[in-house]
Amino acid sequence: MLPCRDERSIMKLTSLGAGSGFTLKNLQSNFIVEIGGKRLLIDAGTDLRHALQARSMRYHDLHAVYISHLHFDHMGGMEFLAFCTKFDPTFVDESGQKRKLIVFIHPSMVAGLWDTLKHGCTLPNERTTLETFFDVRPCTDGEFTFEGTKFTLVRTTHYFNGPLVAPSYGLQWQAANGKVVFLTTDTTLTMEVATIQLGSDLIFQDCETTKTPSGVHAHYTHLVALPAEVKRRMWLYHYQDGAKPDCVQDGFAGWIESGQVFDLSA
């Protein structure tokens, strides 16, 4: 008899979308990490309903969500998740008990997430909070564990607001196949990002393709100057609609397509 395979050795990453916040064709850049049949949603943009439907998924298929920062292409679908999961009596766990989606988030963003959602998530005759809808788990130690896999938050510089840094929190984890994965979320190209890139085997990199750099994302013209050994491990996403450079010819692994699946299983 063959030995039973540990379910946690079955891991894949699915791109729900690969486009920028204002894409009309590629859906916004949100991802799902699946470990042994349990799904962690990485960011929940305003396109979420359509992105799930395009992949033949429903909110029932989600078990947790991670929010990297508070721009709407990364958290605008949270109201949809809040109401659907709270009021759908079929949103239950394996034992049939009503459940809440787990929300992993940097502690500094918890209040801001609720400040954004509360205007649409008030209920009659009830004092509502973020915990009314979700099982909120702030990542106070800079990490969280989902289905036996540790995910480390990586603070990146999304943009500067005067002298202040507006951060996004990417994720780094060791996949079931042993590879170290780095998903940047939204970031400019800084030394802190470059350091994490060097220590990662597989990189999913924010990349804008506008004619001129915006200063809030890593631009293709900057990324193309990276060392060849980094580019060959790097997949690009969060691009604008329209024509794109031939990134494979330039040494990258490729452009991520909406719906693309990466097998990270052992």
Phi, psi and omega per residue, in radians:
M1 nan 2.350 3.119
L2 -1.255 2.502 3.097
P3 -1.145 2.587 3.124
C4 -1.180 2.396 3.119
R5 -1.478 2.273 3.082
D6 -1.073 2.153 -3.097
E7 -1.031 -0.519 -3.116
R8 -1.237 -0.175 3.064
S9 -1.407 -0.149 3.100
I10 -1.717 1.894 -3.048
M11 -2.425 2.396 3.031
K12 -2.575 2.718 3.101
L13 -2.041 2.193 3.141
T14 -2.022 2.286 3.054
S15 -1.493 1.939 3.049
L16 -1.201 -0.571 3.086
G17 -2.730 2.895 -3.088
A18 -2.338 0.062 -3.029
G19 -1.651 3.090 3.111
S20 -1.271 3.135 3.135
G21 -1.113 -0.344 -3.055
F22 -2.052 0.421 3.141
T23 -1.170 2.547 3.055
L24 -1.891 -0.146 -3.047
K25 -2.300 -0.404 -2.993
N26 -1.821 -0.019 -3.046
L27 1.058 2.675 -3.050
Q28 -1.235 2.719 -2.984
S29 -1.405 1.457 3.008
N30 -2.096 2.682 -3.023
F31 -2.295 2.830 2.977
I32 -2.230 2.216 2.967
V33 -1.734 2.145 3.117
E34 -1.911 2.195 3.138
I35 -2.219 1.952 3.114
G36 0.979 0.571 3.109
G37 1.607 -0.161 3.079
K38 -1.707 2.445 -2.983
R39 -2.058 2.234 3.038
L40 -1.857 2.058 3.088
L41 -1.493 2.179 3.069
I42 -1.756 1.802 -3.090
D43 1.293 2.571 -3.028
A44 -2.386 1.440 -3.084
G45 -1.351 3.115 -3.093
T46 -1.150 -0.348 3.116
D47 -1.424 0.019 -2.886
L48 -0.960 -0.780 -3.117
R49 -0.986 -0.804 -3.085
H50 -1.277 -0.624 -3.130
A51 -1.161 -0.723 3.097
L52 -1.116 -0.784 -3.138
Q53 -1.085 -0.655 -3.139
A54 -1.137 -0.436 3.119
R55 -1.786 0.260 -3.139
S56 1.017 0.687 3.094
M57 -2.094 2.853 3.037
R58 -2.298 2.976 3.074
Y59 -1.117 -0.381 3.056
H60 -1.046 -0.455 -3.074
D61 -1.424 -0.089 -3.100
L62 -1.696 2.531 3.126
H63 -2.065 -0.448 3.132
A64 -2.717 2.818 3.105
V65 -2.412 2.439 3.053
Y66 -1.984 2.303 3.133
I67 -1.936 2.110 -3.067
S68 -1.458 -0.610 3.104
H69 -2.920 3.114 -2.865
L70 -1.821 0.453 2.953
H71 -1.387 2.603 -2.942
F72 -1.196 -0.408 3.071
D73 -1.321 0.002 3.092
H74 -2.131 -0.255 3.102
M75 -2.467 0.075 -3.081
G76 -1.193 -0.243 3.098
G77 -1.588 0.072 -3.084
M78 -1.224 -0.539 3.075
E79 -1.117 -0.751 3.064
F80 -0.983 -0.817 3.133
L81 -1.163 -0.658 -3.111
A82 -1.059 -0.917 -3.073
F83 -1.264 -0.716 -3.106
C84 -1.121 -0.797 -3.081
T85 -1.278 -0.541 -3.137
K86 -1.269 -0.730 -2.978
F87 -1.773 -0.013 3.069
D88 -1.563 1.941 -3.101
P89 -1.168 -0.221 3.134
T90 -1.593 0.021 3.109
F91 -1.477 1.501 -2.990
V92 -2.290 2.896 3.076
D93 -1.550 -3.006 -3.077
E94 -1.094 -0.441 -3.140
S95 -1.560 -0.004 3.138
G96 1.577 0.077 -3.136
Q97 -1.499 2.441 3.098
K98 -0.994 2.395 -3.093
R99 -2.218 2.915 3.027
K100 -2.081 2.593 3.008
L101 -1.185 2.338 2.996
I102 -1.298 2.390 3.078
V103 -2.090 2.024 3.011
F104 -1.687 2.330 -3.058
I105 -2.818 2.616 3.060
H106 -1.122 2.411 -3.069
P107 -0.959 -0.580 -3.088
S108 -1.180 -0.232 -3.061
M109 -1.876 -0.048 -3.085
V110 -1.098 -0.877 -3.110
A111 -1.105 -0.692 -3.139
G112 -1.151 -0.623 3.104
L113 -1.107 -0.777 -3.140
W114 -1.241 -0.630 3.082
D115 -1.001 -0.602 3.134
T116 -1.345 -0.710 -3.036
L117 -1.435 -0.484 -2.932
K118 -1.087 -0.474 -3.110
H119 -1.170 -0.512 3.118
G120 -1.805 -0.170 -3.035
C121 -1.917 0.338 3.041
T122 -1.302 2.587 3.139
L123 -2.171 2.609 -3.141
P124 -1.164 2.361 3.042
N125 1.010 0.605 3.128
E126 -2.639 2.356 3.062
R127 -1.478 1.857 -3.047
T128 -1.642 2.561 3.032
T129 -2.373 3.097 3.085
L130 -1.057 -0.586 -3.131
E131 -1.269 -0.250 3.037
T132 -1.059 -0.565 -3.028
F133 -1.904 -0.527 -2.984
F134 -2.276 2.762 2.964
D135 -1.591 1.615 -2.977
V136 -1.480 2.227 -3.124
R137 -2.272 1.560 3.113
P138 -1.086 2.426 -3.083
C139 -1.535 1.267 -3.020
T140 -1.156 -0.449 3.124
D141 -1.702 0.184 3.128
G142 1.317 0.358 3.129
E143 -2.801 2.902 2.995
F144 -2.629 2.827 3.134
T145 -2.075 2.271 3.095
F146 -2.240 2.103 3.121
E147 0.859 0.793 3.052
G148 1.455 -0.078 -3.134
T149 -1.852 2.272 3.128
K150 -1.548 2.228 3.076
F151 -1.916 2.206 -3.136
T152 -1.796 2.241 3.112
L153 -1.312 2.344 3.134
V154 -2.056 1.940 -3.130
R155 -1.277 2.123 3.099
T156 -2.056 2.819 3.099
T157 -1.627 1.824 3.102
H158 -1.265 -0.861 3.072
Y159 -2.903 2.988 3.085
F160 -1.793 2.356 3.052
N161 -1.972 1.524 -2.957
G162 1.157 -2.245 3.120
P163 -1.452 -0.113 -3.046
L164 -1.654 2.556 3.085
V165 -1.616 2.236 2.979
A166 -1.645 1.873 -3.023
P167 -1.579 2.777 2.828
S168 -2.186 2.738 -3.101
Y169 -2.047 1.815 3.040
G170 -1.290 3.141 -3.122
L171 -2.280 2.446 2.997
Q172 -2.219 2.371 3.111
W173 -2.657 2.820 3.054
Q174 -1.667 2.093 -3.110
A175 -1.281 2.925 3.140
A176 -1.078 -0.447 3.134
N177 -1.492 0.097 3.098
G178 1.601 -0.216 -3.125
K179 -1.322 2.513 3.057
V180 -1.556 2.119 -3.053
V181 -1.854 2.397 3.063
F182 -2.229 2.050 3.051
L183 -1.930 2.016 -2.927
T184 -1.251 -0.503 -2.761
T185 0.939 -2.714 -3.024
D186 -1.372 2.230 -3.101
T187 -2.787 2.610 2.862
T188 -1.493 2.937 -3.115
L189 -1.547 1.866 -3.089
T190 -2.201 3.008 3.128
M191 -1.087 -0.617 -3.135
E192 -1.137 -0.676 3.090
V193 -1.202 -0.770 -3.131
A194 -1.046 -0.626 3.131
T195 -1.138 -0.744 3.113
I196 -1.190 -0.646 3.107
Q197 -1.021 -0.753 -3.099
L198 -1.104 -0.524 -3.123
G199 -1.677 0.234 -3.087
S200 -2.060 2.492 3.131
D201 -1.522 -0.461 -3.085
L202 -2.453 2.125 -3.009
I203 -2.112 2.240 3.025
F204 -1.914 1.910 -2.867
Q205 -1.987 2.212 2.982
D206 -1.000 2.245 -3.093
C207 -2.596 2.026 3.064
E208 -1.627 2.651 -3.077
T209 -2.165 0.414 3.081
T210 -1.142 2.822 -3.121
K211 -1.083 -0.652 3.102
T212 -2.206 2.520 3.141
P213 -1.064 2.423 -3.128
S214 -1.507 -0.400 -3.080
G215 1.553 0.042 3.131
V216 -2.099 -0.040 3.073
H217 -2.457 2.785 3.001
A218 -1.231 2.198 -3.089
H219 -1.629 2.586 -3.095
Y220 -0.976 -0.686 -3.094
T221 -1.139 -0.395 3.066
H222 -1.511 -0.711 -3.108
L223 -1.160 -0.580 -3.080
V224 -1.134 -0.303 3.139
A225 -1.530 -0.016 3.129
L226 -1.173 2.779 3.101
P227 -1.040 2.591 -3.088
A228 -1.036 -0.645 -3.103
E229 -1.201 -0.381 3.055
V230 -1.450 -0.803 -3.080
K231 -1.064 -0.622 -3.083
R232 -1.210 -0.277 3.097
R233 -1.738 0.136 -2.929
M234 -2.012 2.181 2.998
W235 -1.812 2.425 -3.043
L236 -1.852 2.449 3.128
Y237 -2.610 -3.135 -3.135
H238 1.191 0.650 -3.104
Y239 -1.652 2.879 3.137
Q240 -1.438 2.771 3.032
D241 -1.089 2.681 3.087
G242 1.873 -2.970 -3.070
A243 -1.140 2.551 3.116
K244 -2.241 2.706 3.070
P245 -1.136 2.837 3.062
D246 -1.408 1.565 -3.013
C247 -1.261 -0.487 3.099
V248 -1.162 -0.736 3.079
Q249 -1.078 -0.538 3.131
D250 -1.477 0.032 3.001
G251 1.824 -0.002 3.131
F252 -1.455 2.885 3.074
A253 -1.212 -0.608 3.110
G254 2.667 3.035 2.982
W255 -1.530 2.320 3.036
I256 -1.277 2.376 3.074
E257 -1.790 2.604 3.075
S258 -1.014 2.252 -3.136
G259 1.576 -0.069 -3.125
Q260 -1.159 2.444 -3.123
V261 -2.041 2.324 3.087
F262 -1.952 2.098 -3.134
D263 -1.462 2.004 -3.129
L264 -1.949 0.349 -3.068
S265 -1.247 2.738 3.090
A266 -1.199 nan nan
